[in-house]
Amino acid sequence: MDEETFTPSPEGMRPADWRWWITRLLTAGVGAVFLLAGVLKAMDMPFFIRQIRDYQIITDRTVVTLLAWGLIAVECAVGVSLLVFYRPRITLAITGLLLLVFLGATSWAWATGATEACGCFGAWAERTPAEAALEDLFLLAATGLAWLGYRRRRAAPSRRQTLAVTAACVIGLILPVAFGFPLSAISHPQSTSTGMTLGDLQVEGLDHTDVHRGTYLIVLIDTECSHCQEAVPELNALAEASDLPPVVALCKNEEWRRLLFIDEFQPAFPLGHISQKEFMRLLAEGDTPRLMLVRDGRVDRVWDRTVPSPETIRKLIGR
């Protein structure tokens, strides 16, 4: 057996065996969480980048992108290291340090209200910073117990373990590209200015409405975003003004969340659904709610997190 094992205790093998398996289970559990987190982040890199930026700790787009990319690779490598029990004493210590950093970031967001989403699992599991901080504490406790319970004899890691960890790191670097994130986005982020087009936008849930033709006020909404929920009365005022372009809202949320939003907040405008990829493309570097004045599929004006008055819209459209 070429992996590291416990030195038997003076009391015999049974106590050592018990501690051994508990340590292995704790280590593997934390490793699985890290690996899953890295893969899910890679599946929607733009969303993960936005979540990091929303913490308002680091705001430079290039730095945030490189940080997100590196973190995915690190999480994949650490996750596999824990799963295969590669240099467990060192790997558990690194894991503990990472969890302390994550705990500090989520606690900061919790205390300041900087963001409502933790970003731990990208777009695939929505949790608040408070929930994420509690989870980080649980993982940190599991990591600490595994580290304390580990008794080792010095042994070099096997070649298979080393190859597995190396492969995980390389795959973690490749995954964002494999899931469609362009390398050019590092130095050339998507524009947030006017001039964007709706492109081949497919909208579900809107009957007899072609947002590619005519003038519209299109608002991007996240149904779970408190700013979007609070903006409904102001958006209703725009929708109810007969001399203004029609207001159309678009979201990326699941159907049941969309219907729940409509039932709870009673918007005076239709709310359609678009793919998350299209939603993030239109949102670019902005924030929700994002209101866009669109003429024949081309964005002429954008407002992020603010809703302009009806008078402002009238001046822009010459009424």
N, C-alpha and C positions, 0 to 999 in steps of 0.2 A: 504493500500500500504506500504510494508515493506522496500522498497528501499529508499535511500536518495532523498529528493526533495528540490526544491528551496523554500526559504522563499519569499512570495509575496512582491513585491516592493511597496512603497507608492503610485506609480502611478497606481497600479492596476495589474491585472493578465496578460494582454496581453504582456507587455514588458518582464515579467518574463517567460511566456510561450515561447516566441520567443527565449530568451537566453537559456532556458532549452533545446529546441530541437536542436538548433545549437550546444550546448555543447555535447549533446548525439550523434549527427551525427559525429562530429569531433572525439570524443572518440571511437566510434564504427569503424570508418574508419581506424584510426591508429591501433586499436586492430586487425582488419582483416589483415592488412599488417604484423603485428608481428606474428600472428598465421600462416599465409601462409608461411612466411619466415622460421619459425621453422620446419614446416612439410616438406617443399621442401629440406631443408638442411639434414634432417634425412633420406630422400629417397636415398641420395648418400653421406654417411658419409666420405668415403675415399677422395672424390673430395673436400668436404668442408674442411677437415683437410689440404689438400694440399694448398687450397686457403689461409687459415690462415697462414700457414708456409711461403707462398710466400710473405707475408707482411714483413717478416724478422724482426719483432718486437720480437716475441718469436719463437725459433727454436727447442727447445727440443721436441722430438717426443711425449713422454708421456704427457708432460705438454700441448702441443697443442691438443692432443686427448681428454684429460680431459676437457680442455677449450671448445672445440667444443661441446662435449657432454653436458656440463653444460649450454652452451649458448642456445642450442636447447630447453632444459627444461625450461629455463628462458623465452625465447621468447614465447613458448606455454602458459606458466602460465600468463605472462603479457598480451598476446593477448586475452586470455579468460577473464582475470580480466577487461580489458577495454570493452570488448563486453557485459559483464553482469553488468558493472558499479559497480564493487566491490571496496569499499573504494576508490572512484575516486580521491580524493585529494592526497592520498598517492601514488596510482598507477600511476597517471599522473606525479607526481614528479619523481618516479623511471623510468618511460618511458623517461622523459626528460634527466635524467642522462645517460641512456643507449644510447640515440641518440647522446649525446655529445661525448661519447666514440667512437661510430661508426663514427661520423663525424671526430674525430681526427685521427682515423686509416685510413679512406679513403683519407683524406687530406694528410696524410703522404705518402701513396702510390702514390697519384697524384703528389706530389712534388718531390719525389725521383725516381719515375718510377720503384718501387720495383716489381710491378705486373701489369698486364693488365686487370685483372678481379677482381671485387669487392668481390664476394662471398656472397652477400646478400641473394640470392635465390639459392644457390648451383649451380648445373649444368643446371638449368632449365631456367635461364634468364641471358644472357650474357650482362653485362654492365661494362663500364670502371669505375675506381675509381672516375673520375671527375663527371660522371653521377650519381654515387651513392652518392657522397658528396652533390650534388644539391638536390637529393631526400631526403637525411637526413635533409637538411635545411628546406625543405618543411614540412616534418613530424614534425620537431622540432617546426616550427611555428604553425602548427595545434595543437600540444600538448600544447604549451604555451597559445594559444587562449582558448582552452578548460579549462585549469587550471584557467585562469583569469576569464572566464565566469561562473565558477562554484560557486554557492552560496548554502550553505548546512545548514541543521539542523542536529544535532548529532543524528545518528541512527545506531544501530548495524546491520551489514550485515546479510542477511537471511541465513538459513542453506543451501539452494540450491546454493546460490552464493559461499559460502565457499567450498561446495563439488565440484562444477564445477571447481574452480581454483585449488583445490588439485588434482582432477583427471587429469587436463591438465598438471600439473607438472609431475605426475607419468607417464602419457602417453608419455610425451616428453622424459623421460628417457628410456622408453621401445622402442620407435619408431625406433631408429637406429638398435637395435637388430632384430626387426621385419622385417626390410628391408635388413637384411643379414649381418650386421656388427658384427664380432665376438668379444666377450669380451676379448679373448686372444690377440687381436691386440693392446690393451692398453700397455701391457708390452712386447709383442713380435711383433714388426712391421715387415712388409714384407721385405725380404732381397732385397738389391739393388745390391748384388754381382753377379758374374757369377755363372753359375750352374743352373739357372732357366730353365724351359722347356716351350715350347709353349703349351704343353698339347693338349686338344681337341679344338684347335683354329679354329673357322669358319670365313673364309675370303670371303667377297663379292666383286665383281668387278674385280677379277683377273681370267683370262681365262688360263687354261692349266698350272697353276703354283701351285705346292705343296710345300709349305714352310717347311713341316715336313721332307722332304727328300732332301739331298744334302746340299751344303753350300750356304748361302745367307748373304747379308748385309741388315738387316731389320731395317728400321727407323720408329719410332713412331712420327707422325706429328699431330699437331693441326693446321688446316688450317687457324685459326684466329691468330695464334701466330706469331709475327713479327720475332722472332728468327728463326722459321721454314721457313718462307718466305725468309729471308736473306740467309739461308743455302742452298737454291736450287742450285745455281751455283756450290758450292763445292760438293754437292751430285751428280750433273750431271757429274762432273769430274770423280767420282768413277764409275758411271753407264756407262760412255763411254769408260772406260779402259777395253779392251778386255780380259786382263789376270786376272781380278779380279772377285770375285763372283757376281752374279746379285744383283742389288739393288732393293729392294721392300719396298715401303712405306705403312704404315697402319695408318688410322685415325679413329676417332670416330664421326666425324662431319656428319651432314645431307648430303644427296645425292647432293642437289643443291650447298652446300658449297664445297663439294669435286670436283664437276664439274667446279665450278667457279675458284677454286684454280688451276686446271689443265689448264684451258683456259687462266688464267692471267699470271701464272708463267712458263708454258711450261716445266714441269719436263721431264727429259730424262729417267724416271723410272716409272713403274706402281704404281698407288695409289689405294689401296683397302680399304675396310671398315670393321671394327670389332666392336663388341658391346662395349659400354662404360665400362662395368664391366671387360671385357678382356683387354681393353686398360689400365685401371687403374692398373690391376694386373701386366701387363708387365712393366708399368712405375714405379710401386712401389714407392720408395722414390726419384726417379730420376726426370729429367726435360726434357722438349721437346726443340729441337729434340733429341730423344734418339736413337743412332745408336747401333745396336747389331750385332755382328758376330755370326751367328747361324749355327751349324753343325748338321744335322739330328734332328732338333727340339730342340737342347740343346744350350743355350746361353754360348758362350766361352769368349766373351769380350764385354764390354759396354762403350760407350762414351755419356756423357750428355752435351747438348748445345754446343758441339764442334764436328767438322767433321775431322777425321784423314786424313792425306795425303795418296795418293795411295801407296807411298813407305812404309808407316807404315803397311798398310794392306798386302802388298806383303811379308814383313818380317814375319808377323804372320801366313800366310798360306804357307810359305816356297817357295815363287816364286821369 
